[in-house]
């Protein structure tokens, strides 16, 4: 038993329908309407705003054997201070966290 092709009859009857071209809307009218309703342009950023963004922190890779992850919410200032300290000491973030925990344990054991 062979399988029938369901498209055999349909392809013979197929004719493309004529396309109805719609007139394009006036670009200036669209921009004016968007401005009146508070829509912001999606154009690329201007160079002066791109220059004010902070530099991207470079990737630092260490092979440490640490394989657990901890996610902590902090302020942007605290994260920047933490990353700057890790960079200055040339330590991975995990090693800096270990040192910080050890220092706090030592302080509270007194």
N, C-alpha and C positions, 0 to 999 in steps of 0.2 A: 504494500500500500504506500503510495507516494503522497507527500504532503502538497496541498494546493497552495499556490502563491497568492496571498490575499491582495496583492497590488496589481495583478494582471489586468483586471477589468477597470480598476480605478485609474491607471495610467493612460489608458486609451481615451477616457472621457475628460482627462485633465486639460484645461486651457487656462493660461494665466489671465487674471483679470486686469483690466487697464488701471493704471495708477492715477488717483486723483491728487494732483499737485495742489497743495494748500499754499496760499501766499504766506511768506515769512513775516513775522512781526517786526516792526521798526525797532532797531537796536537802541536808539536814543529814548524811545518811549519806555522800553523795558528798564533801562538804567534809571530814568526819572521815577518810575513806579517803585523800583527797589529802594531808591534813596528816600522816597516819601514814607515807606513802610519800615525803614530801619534795617534793611538787609545789608550785610557787609560784603565787600568784594572778596573774591577768593584769589585775587592776583597774588603773585609771588611777593614776599616781603621786600621792602626797600632795603638798600644797603646799610643805611644808618641804623635801622632796627636790628639787622643781623649782626652788626658790629658790637652792639650792647649786650648780646647774650653771653653768658659766662662760658669760658672754654671747657671743652669736653675733657673729663678726667681720663688720662691714659690707662690702658689695661695693665695691671701688674699680675704676673703669673708666678706662683711659688708652688713647688712640690713639697707638701708638708705632711701628707698622710691623714689630714683631717678630712672626714667624709660626712660630717653631720652639718646641717644648716640651721641657723636661727634667724628668724625674721623679727625685727624690732621696729616699731614706729618711733620716730624721733623727728625733731625739727630739722629743717634744712641746715640751720647753723650748727647744730650738734653733729650732724653727719659730716659736714664740711670740716669741722674741727677734728673729728675722729680720723677721717681720711688724710688730712694734712699731717696729723701726728704719725700715722702709719707710714706715710711717705717720708717724713723727716727721719724716722727711726729705721727706715728700710725694712719694715716688718710686714708680714701678711696680717690682714685684719683679724684673723683668728688668734694669732700670737699676741697681738695688742690687746684683744679682749681677755685672753688668759692672764696677762700681766695686770690688767685693770682689776679683774676679779681677785687675784692674789693680793693686790694692794688693799682692796677693800676688806678682805678677810683678815689681813694682818692688822688693819686699823681697828676693826670691831672686836678682835680677840683680846685687846688690852684690858 
